[in-house]
């Protein structure tokens, strides 16, 4: 699977202790769902 370039940035933001919601915005079909799924797999929320 193709690793999105912003995956590490998103991962660092999610792991910070802030209590803010992270919003993923962008046009249709650019990989928003893919990057979220990759993030969830890397931080072991999904198996």
mmCIF entry with sequence, helices, sheets and N, C-alpha, C, O atoms, coordinates in Angstrom:
data_MODEL
# 
_entry.id   MODEL 
# 
_entity.id                         1 
_entity.type                       polymer 
_entity.pdbx_number_of_molecules   1 
# 
_entity_poly.entity_id                      1 
_entity_poly.type                           'polypeptide(L)' 
_entity_poly.nstd_linkage                   no 
_entity_poly.nstd_monomer                   no 
_entity_poly.pdbx_seq_one_letter_code       
;(UNK)(UNK)(UNK)(UNK)(UNK)(UNK)(UNK)(UNK)(UNK)(UNK)(UNK)(UNK)(UNK)(UNK)(UNK)(UNK)
(UNK)(UNK)(UNK)(UNK)(UNK)(UNK)(UNK)(UNK)(UNK)(UNK)(UNK)(UNK)(UNK)(UNK)(UNK)(UNK)
(UNK)(UNK)(UNK)(UNK)(UNK)(UNK)(UNK)(UNK)(UNK)(UNK)(UNK)(UNK)(UNK)(UNK)(UNK)
;
_entity_poly.pdbx_seq_one_letter_code_can   XXXXXXXXXXXXXXXXXXXXXXXXXXXXXXXXXXXXXXXXXXXXXXX 
_entity_poly.pdbx_strand_id                 A 
# 
loop_
_entity_poly_seq.entity_id 
_entity_poly_seq.num 
_entity_poly_seq.mon_id 
_entity_poly_seq.hetero 
1 1  UNK n 
1 2  UNK n 
1 3  UNK n 
1 4  UNK n 
1 5  UNK n 
1 6  UNK n 
1 7  UNK n 
1 8  UNK n 
1 9  UNK n 
1 10 UNK n 
1 11 UNK n 
1 12 UNK n 
1 13 UNK n 
1 14 UNK n 
1 15 UNK n 
1 16 UNK n 
1 17 UNK n 
1 18 UNK n 
1 19 UNK n 
1 20 UNK n 
1 21 UNK n 
1 22 UNK n 
1 23 UNK n 
1 24 UNK n 
1 25 UNK n 
1 26 UNK n 
1 27 UNK n 
1 28 UNK n 
1 29 UNK n 
1 30 UNK n 
1 31 UNK n 
1 32 UNK n 
1 33 UNK n 
1 34 UNK n 
1 35 UNK n 
1 36 UNK n 
1 37 UNK n 
1 38 UNK n 
1 39 UNK n 
1 40 UNK n 
1 41 UNK n 
1 42 UNK n 
1 43 UNK n 
1 44 UNK n 
1 45 UNK n 
1 46 UNK n 
1 47 UNK n 
# 
_struct_asym.id          A 
_struct_asym.entity_id   1 
# 
loop_
_struct_conf.conf_type_id 
_struct_conf.id 
_struct_conf.pdbx_PDB_helix_id 
_struct_conf.beg_label_comp_id 
_struct_conf.beg_label_asym_id 
_struct_conf.beg_label_seq_id 
_struct_conf.pdbx_beg_PDB_ins_code 
_struct_conf.end_label_comp_id 
_struct_conf.end_label_asym_id 
_struct_conf.end_label_seq_id 
_struct_conf.pdbx_end_PDB_ins_code 
_struct_conf.beg_auth_comp_id 
_struct_conf.beg_auth_asym_id 
_struct_conf.beg_auth_seq_id 
_struct_conf.end_auth_comp_id 
_struct_conf.end_auth_asym_id 
_struct_conf.end_auth_seq_id 
_struct_conf.pdbx_PDB_helix_class 
_struct_conf.details 
_struct_conf.pdbx_PDB_helix_length 
HELX_P HELX_P1 AA1 UNK A 7  ? UNK A 15 ? UNK A 7  UNK A 15 1 ? 9  
HELX_P HELX_P2 AA2 UNK A 32 ? UNK A 42 ? UNK A 32 UNK A 42 1 ? 11 
# 
_struct_conf_type.id          HELX_P 
_struct_conf_type.criteria    ? 
_struct_conf_type.reference   ? 
# 
loop_
_atom_site.group_PDB 
_atom_site.id 
_atom_site.type_symbol 
_atom_site.label_atom_id 
_atom_site.label_alt_id 
_atom_site.label_comp_id 
_atom_site.label_asym_id 
_atom_site.label_entity_id 
_atom_site.label_seq_id 
_atom_site.pdbx_PDB_ins_code 
_atom_site.Cartn_x 
_atom_site.Cartn_y 
_atom_site.Cartn_z 
_atom_site.occupancy 
_atom_site.B_iso_or_equiv 
_atom_site.pdbx_formal_charge 
_atom_site.auth_seq_id 
_atom_site.auth_comp_id 
_atom_site.auth_asym_id 
_atom_site.auth_atom_id 
_atom_site.pdbx_PDB_model_num 
ATOM 1   N N  . UNK A 1 1  ? 0.837   -1.178 0.000  1.00 0.00 ? 1  UNK A N  1 
ATOM 2   C CA . UNK A 1 1  ? 0.000   0.000  0.000  1.00 0.00 ? 1  UNK A CA 1 
ATOM 3   C C  . UNK A 1 1  ? 0.886   1.247  0.000  1.00 0.00 ? 1  UNK A C  1 
ATOM 4   O O  . UNK A 1 1  ? 1.937   1.277  0.640  1.00 0.00 ? 1  UNK A O  1 
ATOM 5   N N  . UNK A 1 2  ? 0.452   2.254  -0.714 1.00 0.00 ? 2  UNK A N  1 
ATOM 6   C CA . UNK A 1 2  ? 1.189   3.504  -0.820 1.00 0.00 ? 2  UNK A CA 1 
ATOM 7   C C  . UNK A 1 2  ? 1.120   4.270  0.500  1.00 0.00 ? 2  UNK A C  1 
ATOM 8   O O  . UNK A 1 2  ? 0.029   4.519  1.013  1.00 0.00 ? 2  UNK A O  1 
ATOM 9   N N  . UNK A 1 3  ? 2.274   4.645  1.054  1.00 0.00 ? 3  UNK A N  1 
ATOM 10  C CA . UNK A 1 3  ? 2.326   5.432  2.294  1.00 0.00 ? 3  UNK A CA 1 
ATOM 11  C C  . UNK A 1 3  ? 2.202   6.909  1.953  1.00 0.00 ? 3  UNK A C  1 
ATOM 12  O O  . UNK A 1 3  ? 2.995   7.441  1.176  1.00 0.00 ? 3  UNK A O  1 
ATOM 13  N N  . UNK A 1 4  ? 1.229   7.556  2.522  1.00 0.00 ? 4  UNK A N  1 
ATOM 14  C CA . UNK A 1 4  ? 1.014   8.983  2.287  1.00 0.00 ? 4  UNK A CA 1 
ATOM 15  C C  . UNK A 1 4  ? 2.127   9.791  2.945  1.00 0.00 ? 4  UNK A C  1 
ATOM 16  O O  . UNK A 1 4  ? 2.595   9.447  4.031  1.00 0.00 ? 4  UNK A O  1 
ATOM 17  N N  . UNK A 1 5  ? 2.543   10.857 2.289  1.00 0.00 ? 5  UNK A N  1 
ATOM 18  C CA . UNK A 1 5  ? 3.649   11.684 2.787  1.00 0.00 ? 5  UNK A CA 1 
ATOM 19  C C  . UNK A 1 5  ? 3.318   12.347 4.117  1.00 0.00 ? 5  UNK A C  1 
ATOM 20  O O  . UNK A 1 5  ? 4.213   12.534 4.941  1.00 0.00 ? 5  UNK A O  1 
ATOM 21  N N  . UNK A 1 6  ? 2.095   12.698 4.345  1.00 0.00 ? 6  UNK A N  1 
ATOM 22  C CA . UNK A 1 6  ? 1.685   13.413 5.561  1.00 0.00 ? 6  UNK A CA 1 
ATOM 23  C C  . UNK A 1 6  ? 1.360   12.473 6.724  1.00 0.00 ? 6  UNK A C  1 
ATOM 24  O O  . UNK A 1 6  ? 0.923   12.933 7.779  1.00 0.00 ? 6  UNK A O  1 
ATOM 25  N N  . UNK A 1 7  ? 1.566   11.176 6.550  1.00 0.00 ? 7  UNK A N  1 
ATOM 26  C CA . UNK A 1 7  ? 1.237   10.222 7.600  1.00 0.00 ? 7  UNK A CA 1 
ATOM 27  C C  . UNK A 1 7  ? 2.009   10.491 8.886  1.00 0.00 ? 7  UNK A C  1 
ATOM 28  O O  . UNK A 1 7  ? 1.424   10.450 9.968  1.00 0.00 ? 7  UNK A O  1 
ATOM 29  N N  . UNK A 1 8  ? 3.298   10.763 8.796  1.00 0.00 ? 8  UNK A N  1 
ATOM 30  C CA . UNK A 1 8  ? 4.097   11.007 9.997  1.00 0.00 ? 8  UNK A CA 1 
ATOM 31  C C  . UNK A 1 8  ? 3.683   12.294 10.699 1.00 0.00 ? 8  UNK A C  1 
ATOM 32  O O  . UNK A 1 8  ? 3.691   12.362 11.929 1.00 0.00 ? 8  UNK A O  1 
ATOM 33  N N  . UNK A 1 9  ? 3.324   13.311 9.930  1.00 0.00 ? 9  UNK A N  1 
ATOM 34  C CA . UNK A 1 9  ? 2.851   14.570 10.509 1.00 0.00 ? 9  UNK A CA 1 
ATOM 35  C C  . UNK A 1 9  ? 1.553   14.355 11.265 1.00 0.00 ? 9  UNK A C  1 
ATOM 36  O O  . UNK A 1 9  ? 1.397   14.825 12.392 1.00 0.00 ? 9  UNK A O  1 
ATOM 37  N N  . UNK A 1 10 ? 0.631   13.649 10.650 1.00 0.00 ? 10 UNK A N  1 
ATOM 38  C CA . UNK A 1 10 ? -0.654  13.367 11.280 1.00 0.00 ? 10 UNK A CA 1 
ATOM 39  C C  . UNK A 1 10 ? -0.475  12.515 12.534 1.00 0.00 ? 10 UNK A C  1 
ATOM 40  O O  . UNK A 1 10 ? -1.135  12.743 13.547 1.00 0.00 ? 10 UNK A O  1 
ATOM 41  N N  . UNK A 1 11 ? 0.417   11.540 12.458 1.00 0.00 ? 11 UNK A N  1 
ATOM 42  C CA . UNK A 1 11 ? 0.688   10.671 13.603 1.00 0.00 ? 11 UNK A CA 1 
ATOM 43  C C  . UNK A 1 11 ? 1.231   11.472 14.785 1.00 0.00 ? 11 UNK A C  1 
ATOM 44  O O  . UNK A 1 11 ? 0.824   11.248 15.924 1.00 0.00 ? 11 UNK A O  1 
ATOM 45  N N  . UNK A 1 12 ? 2.137   12.394 14.524 1.00 0.00 ? 12 UNK A N  1 
ATOM 46  C CA . UNK A 1 12 ? 2.696   13.235 15.593 1.00 0.00 ? 12 UNK A CA 1 
ATOM 47  C C  . UNK A 1 12 ? 1.626   14.126 16.211 1.00 0.00 ? 12 UNK A C  1 
ATOM 48  O O  . UNK A 1 12 ? 1.605   14.321 17.427 1.00 0.00 ? 12 UNK A O  1 
ATOM 49  N N  . UNK A 1 13 ? 0.743   14.664 15.388 1.00 0.00 ? 13 UNK A N  1 
ATOM 50  C CA . UNK A 1 13 ? -0.320  15.536 15.902 1.00 0.00 ? 13 UNK A CA 1 
ATOM 51  C C  . UNK A 1 13 ? -1.315  14.766 16.766 1.00 0.00 ? 13 UNK A C  1 
ATOM 52  O O  . UNK A 1 13 ? -1.793  15.284 17.775 1.00 0.00 ? 13 UNK A O  1 
ATOM 53  N N  . UNK A 1 14 ? -1.624  13.550 16.378 1.00 0.00 ? 14 UNK A N  1 
ATOM 54  C CA . UNK A 1 14 ? -2.582  12.737 17.135 1.00 0.00 ? 14 UNK A CA 1 
ATOM 55  C C  . UNK A 1 14 ? -1.994  12.326 18.483 1.00 0.00 ? 14 UNK A C  1 
ATOM 56  O O  . UNK A 1 14 ? -2.723  12.229 19.470 1.00 0.00 ? 14 UNK A O  1 
ATOM 57  N N  . UNK A 1 15 ? -0.699  12.087 18.534 1.00 0.00 ? 15 UNK A N  1 
ATOM 58  C CA . UNK A 1 15 ? -0.060  11.635 19.774 1.00 0.00 ? 15 UNK A CA 1 
ATOM 59  C C  . UNK A 1 15 ? 0.219   12.754 20.772 1.00 0.00 ? 15 UNK A C  1 
ATOM 60  O O  . UNK A 1 15 ? 0.573   12.471 21.917 1.00 0.00 ? 15 UNK A O  1 
ATOM 61  N N  . UNK A 1 16 ? 0.070   14.025 20.370 1.00 0.00 ? 16 UNK A N  1 
ATOM 62  C CA . UNK A 1 16 ? 0.273   15.129 21.303 1.00 0.00 ? 16 UNK A CA 1 
ATOM 63  C C  . UNK A 1 16 ? -0.799  15.106 22.382 1.00 0.00 ? 16 UNK A C  1 
ATOM 64  O O  . UNK A 1 16 ? -1.873  14.535 22.192 1.00 0.00 ? 16 UNK A O  1 
ATOM 65  N N  . UNK A 1 17 ? -0.499  15.732 23.514 1.00 0.00 ? 17 UNK A N  1 
ATOM 66  C CA . UNK A 1 17 ? -1.416  15.671 24.652 1.00 0.00 ? 17 UNK A CA 1 
ATOM 67  C C  . UNK A 1 17 ? -2.588  16.633 24.553 1.00 0.00 ? 17 UNK A C  1 
ATOM 68  O O  . UNK A 1 17 ? -3.430  16.662 25.450 1.00 0.00 ? 17 UNK A O  1 
ATOM 69  N N  . UNK A 1 18 ? -2.664  17.410 23.503 1.00 0.00 ? 18 UNK A N  1 
ATOM 70  C CA . UNK A 1 18 ? -3.792  18.322 23.327 1.00 0.00 ? 18 UNK A CA 1 
ATOM 71  C C  . UNK A 1 18 ? -5.090  17.548 23.209 1.00 0.00 ? 18 UNK A C  1 
ATOM 72  O O  . UNK A 1 18 ? -5.101  16.385 22.808 1.00 0.00 ? 18 UNK A O  1 
ATOM 73  N N  . UNK A 1 19 ? -6.167  18.195 23.556 1.00 0.00 ? 19 UNK A N  1 
ATOM 74  C CA . UNK A 1 19 ? -7.476  17.545 23.497 1.00 0.00 ? 19 UNK A CA 1 
ATOM 75  C C  . UNK A 1 19 ? -8.326  18.107 22.359 1.00 0.00 ? 19 UNK A C  1 
ATOM 76  O O  . UNK A 1 19 ? -9.534  18.289 22.509 1.00 0.00 ? 19 UNK A O  1 
ATOM 77  N N  . UNK A 1 20 ? -7.684  18.381 21.214 1.00 0.00 ? 20 UNK A N  1 
ATOM 78  C CA . UNK A 1 20 ? -8.399  18.919 20.074 1.00 0.00 ? 20 UNK A CA 1 
ATOM 79  C C  . UNK A 1 20 ? -8.765  17.807 19.104 1.00 0.00 ? 20 UNK A C  1 
ATOM 80  O O  . UNK A 1 20 ? -8.101  16.772 19.043 1.00 0.00 ? 20 UNK A O  1 
ATOM 81  N N  . UNK A 1 21 ? -9.806  18.032 18.365 1.00 0.00 ? 21 UNK A N  1 
ATOM 82  C CA . UNK A 1 21 ? -10.203 17.108 17.309 1.00 0.00 ? 21 UNK A CA 1 
ATOM 83  C C  . UNK A 1 21 ? -9.351  17.395 16.078 1.00 0.00 ? 21 UNK A C  1 
ATOM 84  O O  . UNK A 1 21 ? -9.142  18.554 15.720 1.00 0.00 ? 21 UNK A O  1 
ATOM 85  N N  . UNK A 1 22 ? -8.867  16.351 15.438 1.00 0.00 ? 22 UNK A N  1 
ATOM 86  C CA . UNK A 1 22 ? -8.129  16.502 14.200 1.00 0.00 ? 22 UNK A CA 1 
ATOM 87  C C  . UNK A 1 22 ? -9.105  16.325 13.044 1.00 0.00 ? 22 UNK A C  1 
ATOM 88  O O  . UNK A 1 22 ? -9.823  15.326 12.985 1.00 0.00 ? 22 UNK A O  1 
ATOM 89  N N  . UNK A 1 23 ? -9.135  17.277 12.137 1.00 0.00 ? 23 UNK A N  1 
ATOM 90  C CA . UNK A 1 23 ? -10.041 17.244 10.992 1.00 0.00 ? 23 UNK A CA 1 
ATOM 91  C C  . UNK A 1 23 ? -9.210  17.045 9.728  1.00 0.00 ? 23 UNK A C  1 
ATOM 92  O O  . UNK A 1 23 ? -8.226  17.749 9.500  1.00 0.00 ? 23 UNK A O  1 
ATOM 93  N N  . UNK A 1 24 ? -9.614  16.093 8.924  1.00 0.00 ? 24 UNK A N  1 
ATOM 94  C CA . UNK A 1 24 ? -8.929  15.809 7.663  1.00 0.00 ? 24 UNK A CA 1 
ATOM 95  C C  . UNK A 1 24 ? -9.802  16.383 6.542  1.00 0.00 ? 24 UNK A C  1 
ATOM 96  O O  . UNK A 1 24 ? -10.907 15.902 6.290  1.00 0.00 ? 24 UNK A O  1 
ATOM 97  N N  . UNK A 1 25 ? -9.289  17.408 5.884  1.00 0.00 ? 25 UNK A N  1 
ATOM 98  C CA . UNK A 1 25 ? -10.029 18.066 4.804  1.00 0.00 ? 25 UNK A CA 1 
ATOM 99  C C  . UNK A 1 25 ? -9.308  17.905 3.479  1.00 0.00 ? 25 UNK A C  1 
ATOM 100 O O  . UNK A 1 25 ? -8.085  17.771 3.438  1.00 0.00 ? 25 UNK A O  1 
ATOM 101 N N  . UNK A 1 26 ? -10.060 17.920 2.415  1.00 0.00 ? 26 UNK A N  1 
ATOM 102 C CA . UNK A 1 26 ? -9.469  17.895 1.088  1.00 0.00 ? 26 UNK A CA 1 
ATOM 103 C C  . UNK A 1 26 ? -10.516 17.553 0.059  1.00 0.00 ? 26 UNK A C  1 
ATOM 104 O O  . UNK A 1 26 ? -11.625 17.144 0.401  1.00 0.00 ? 26 UNK A O  1 
ATOM 105 N N  . UNK A 1 27 ? -10.166 17.719 -1.201 1.00 0.00 ? 27 UNK A N  1 
ATOM 106 C CA . UNK A 1 27 ? -11.109 17.384 -2.267 1.00 0.00 ? 27 UNK A CA 1 
ATOM 107 C C  . UNK A 1 27 ? -11.378 15.878 -2.319 1.00 0.00 ? 27 UNK A C  1 
ATOM 108 O O  . UNK A 1 27 ? -10.729 15.086 -1.637 1.00 0.00 ? 27 UNK A O  1 
ATOM 109 N N  . UNK A 1 28 ? -12.315 15.527 -3.117 1.00 0.00 ? 28 UNK A N  1 
ATOM 110 C CA . UNK A 1 28 ? -12.673 14.114 -3.248 1.00 0.00 ? 28 UNK A CA 1 
ATOM 111 C C  . UNK A 1 28 ? -11.529 13.301 -3.850 1.00 0.00 ? 28 UNK A C  1 
ATOM 112 O O  . UNK A 1 28 ? -10.772 13.788 -4.690 1.00 0.00 ? 28 UNK A O  1 
ATOM 113 N N  . UNK A 1 29 ? -11.427 12.067 -3.405 1.00 0.00 ? 29 UNK A N  1 
ATOM 114 C CA . UNK A 1 29 ? -10.529 11.066 -3.974 1.00 0.00 ? 29 UNK A CA 1 
ATOM 115 C C  . UNK A 1 29 ? -9.052  11.459 -3.975 1.00 0.00 ? 29 UNK A C  1 
ATOM 116 O O  . UNK A 1 29 ? -8.353  11.256 -4.967 1.00 0.00 ? 29 UNK A O  1 
ATOM 117 N N  . UNK A 1 30 ? -8.581  12.022 -2.858 1.00 0.00 ? 30 UNK A N  1 
ATOM 118 C CA . UNK A 1 30 ? -7.150  12.339 -2.754 1.00 0.00 ? 30 UNK A CA 1 
ATOM 119 C C  . UNK A 1 30 ? -6.446  11.466 -1.718 1.00 0.00 ? 30 UNK A C  1 
ATOM 120 O O  . UNK A 1 30 ? -5.230  11.570 -1.554 1.00 0.00 ? 30 UNK A O  1 
ATOM 121 N N  . UNK A 1 31 ? -7.195  10.599 -1.008 1.00 0.00 ? 31 UNK A N  1 
ATOM 122 C CA . UNK A 1 31 ? -6.569  9.676  -0.076 1.00 0.00 ? 31 UNK A CA 1 
ATOM 123 C C  . UNK A 1 31 ? -6.827  9.971  1.388  1.00 0.00 ? 31 UNK A C  1 
ATOM 124 O O  . UNK A 1 31 ? -6.068  9.508  2.239  1.00 0.00 ? 31 UNK A O  1 
ATOM 125 N N  . UNK A 1 32 ? -7.866  10.721 1.714  1.00 0.00 ? 32 UNK A N  1 
ATOM 126 C CA . UNK A 1 32 ? -8.156  11.048 3.116  1.00 0.00 ? 32 UNK A CA 1 
ATOM 127 C C  . UNK A 1 32 ? -8.469  9.789  3.921  1.00 0.00 ? 32 UNK A C  1 
ATOM 128 O O  . UNK A 1 32 ? -7.930  9.605  5.012  1.00 0.00 ? 32 UNK A O  1 
ATOM 129 N N  . UNK A 1 33 ? -9.316  8.941  3.406  1.00 0.00 ? 33 UNK A N  1 
ATOM 130 C CA . UNK A 1 33 ? -9.661  7.701  4.101  1.00 0.00 ? 33 UNK A CA 1 
ATOM 131 C C  . UNK A 1 33 ? -8.444  6.785  4.203  1.00 0.00 ? 33 UNK A C  1 
ATOM 132 O O  . UNK A 1 33 ? -8.239  6.137  5.229  1.00 0.00 ? 33 UNK A O  1 
ATOM 133 N N  . UNK A 1 34 ? -7.648  6.729  3.157  1.00 0.00 ? 34 UNK A N  1 
ATOM 134 C CA . UNK A 1 34 ? -6.453  5.885  3.150  1.00 0.00 ? 34 UNK A CA 1 
ATOM 135 C C  . UNK A 1 34 ? -5.478  6.311  4.242  1.00 0.00 ? 34 UNK A C  1 
ATOM 136 O O  . UNK A 1 34 ? -4.956  5.462  4.965  1.00 0.00 ? 34 UNK A O  1 
ATOM 137 N N  . UNK A 1 35 ? -5.223  7.614  4.375  1.00 0.00 ? 35 UNK A N  1 
ATOM 138 C CA . UNK A 1 35 ? -4.263  8.068  5.379  1.00 0.00 ? 35 UNK A CA 1 
ATOM 139 C C  . UNK A 1 35 ? -4.793  7.824  6.785  1.00 0.00 ? 35 UNK A C  1 
ATOM 140 O O  . UNK A 1 35 ? -4.017  7.499  7.684  1.00 0.00 ? 35 UNK A O  1 
ATOM 141 N N  . UNK A 1 36 ? -6.107  7.975  6.996  1.00 0.00 ? 36 UNK A N  1 
ATOM 142 C CA . UNK A 1 36 ? -6.674  7.708  8.317  1.00 0.00 ? 36 UNK A CA 1 
ATOM 143 C C  . UNK A 1 36 ? -6.572  6.221  8.636  1.00 0.00 ? 36 UNK A C  1 
ATOM 144 O O  . UNK A 1 36 ? -6.242  5.857  9.765  1.00 0.00 ? 36 UNK A O  1 
ATOM 145 N N  . UNK A 1 37 ? -6.846  5.364  7.675  1.00 0.00 ? 37 UNK A N  1 
ATOM 146 C CA . UNK A 1 37 ? -6.713  3.919  7.902  1.00 0.00 ? 37 UNK A CA 1 
ATOM 147 C C  . UNK A 1 37 ? -5.266  3.535  8.195  1.00 0.00 ? 37 UNK A C  1 
ATOM 148 O O  . UNK A 1 37 ? -5.016  2.705  9.069  1.00 0.00 ? 37 UNK A O  1 
ATOM 149 N N  . UNK A 1 38 ? -4.308  4.126  7.478  1.00 0.00 ? 38 UNK A N  1 
ATOM 150 C CA . UNK A 1 38 ? -2.897  3.849  7.739  1.00 0.00 ? 38 UNK A CA 1 
ATOM 151 C C  . UNK A 1 38 ? -2.512  4.309  9.136  1.00 0.00 ? 38 UNK A C  1 
ATOM 152 O O  . UNK A 1 38 ? -1.779  3.614  9.838  1.00 0.00 ? 38 UNK A O  1 
ATOM 153 N N  . UNK A 1 39 ? -2.999  5.472  9.543  1.00 0.00 ? 39 UNK A N  1 
ATOM 154 C CA . UNK A 1 39 ? -2.721  5.991  10.877 1.00 0.00 ? 39 UNK A CA 1 
ATOM 155 C C  . UNK A 1 39 ? -3.268  5.051  11.946 1.00 0.00 ? 39 UNK A C  1 
ATOM 156 O O  . UNK A 1 39 ? -2.565  4.718  12.901 1.00 0.00 ? 39 UNK A O  1 
ATOM 157 N N  . UNK A 1 40 ? -4.501  4.629  11.792 1.00 0.00 ? 40 UNK A N  1 
ATOM 158 C CA . UNK A 1 40 ? -5.102  3.735  12.776 1.00 0.00 ? 40 UNK A CA 1 
ATOM 159 C C  . UNK A 1 40 ? -4.359  2.409  12.864 1.00 0.00 ? 40 UNK A C  1 
ATOM 160 O O  . UNK A 1 40 ? -4.240  1.841  13.949 1.00 0.00 ? 40 UNK A O  1 
ATOM 161 N N  . UNK A 1 41 ? -3.859  1.911  11.744 1.00 0.00 ? 41 UNK A N  1 
ATOM 162 C CA . UNK A 1 41 ? -3.070  0.675  11.761 1.00 0.00 ? 41 UNK A CA 1 
ATOM 163 C C  . UNK A 1 41 ? -1.730  0.883  12.451 1.00 0.00 ? 41 UNK A C  1 
ATOM 164 O O  . UNK A 1 41 ? -1.275  0.008  13.188 1.00 0.00 ? 41 UNK A O  1 
ATOM 165 N N  . UNK A 1 42 ? -1.090  2.024  12.225 1.00 0.00 ? 42 UNK A N  1 
ATOM 166 C CA . UNK A 1 42 ? 0.228   2.282  12.831 1.00 0.00 ? 42 UNK A CA 1 
ATOM 167 C C  . UNK A 1 42 ? 0.156   2.488  14.338 1.00 0.00 ? 42 UNK A C  1 
ATOM 168 O O  . UNK A 1 42 ? 1.081   2.114  15.059 1.00 0.00 ? 42 UNK A O  1 
ATOM 169 N N  . UNK A 1 43 ? -0.930  3.077  14.817 1.00 0.00 ? 43 UNK A N  1 
ATOM 170 C CA . UNK A 1 43 ? -1.039  3.283  16.260 1.00 0.00 ? 43 UNK A CA 1 
ATOM 171 C C  . UNK A 1 43 ? -1.860  2.183  16.924 1.00 0.00 ? 43 UNK A C  1 
ATOM 172 O O  . UNK A 1 43 ? -2.278  2.305  18.075 1.00 0.00 ? 43 UNK A O  1 
ATOM 173 N N  . UNK A 1 44 ? -2.083  1.095  16.162 1.00 0.00 ? 44 UNK A N  1 
ATOM 174 C CA . UNK A 1 44 ? -2.708  -0.141 16.653 1.00 0.00 ? 44 UNK A CA 1 
ATOM 175 C C  . UNK A 1 44 ? -4.099  0.055  17.214 1.00 0.00 ? 44 UNK A C  1 
ATOM 176 O O  . UNK A 1 44 ? -4.440  -0.523 18.246 1.00 0.00 ? 44 UNK A O  1 
ATOM 177 N N  . UNK A 1 45 ? -4.905  0.862  16.551 1.00 0.00 ? 45 UNK A N  1 
ATOM 178 C CA . UNK A 1 45 ? -6.318  0.964  16.924 1.00 0.00 ? 45 UNK A CA 1 
ATOM 179 C C  . UNK A 1 45 ? -7.136  -0.054 16.136 1.00 0.00 ? 45 UNK A C  1 
ATOM 180 O O  . UNK A 1 45 ? -8.082  -0.638 16.664 1.00 0.00 ? 45 UNK A O  1 
ATOM 181 N N  . UNK A 1 46 ? -6.775  -0.262 14.890 1.00 0.00 ? 46 UNK A N  1 
ATOM 182 C CA . UNK A 1 46 ? -7.411  -1.284 14.072 1.00 0.00 ? 46 UNK A CA 1 
ATOM 183 C C  . UNK A 1 46 ? -6.434  -2.421 13.841 1.00 0.00 ? 46 UNK A C  1 
ATOM 184 O O  . UNK A 1 46 ? -5.218  -2.227 13.880 1.00 0.00 ? 46 UNK A O  1 
ATOM 185 N N  . UNK A 1 47 ? -6.964  -3.588 13.605 1.00 0.00 ? 47 UNK A N  1 
ATOM 186 C CA . UNK A 1 47 ? -6.069  -4.705 13.307 1.00 0.00 ? 47 UNK A CA 1 
ATOM 187 C C  . UNK A 1 47 ? -6.246  -5.168 11.881 1.00 0.00 ? 47 UNK A C  1 
ATOM 188 O O  . UNK A 1 47 ? -5.573  -6.104 11.448 1.00 0.00 ? 47 UNK A O  1 
# 
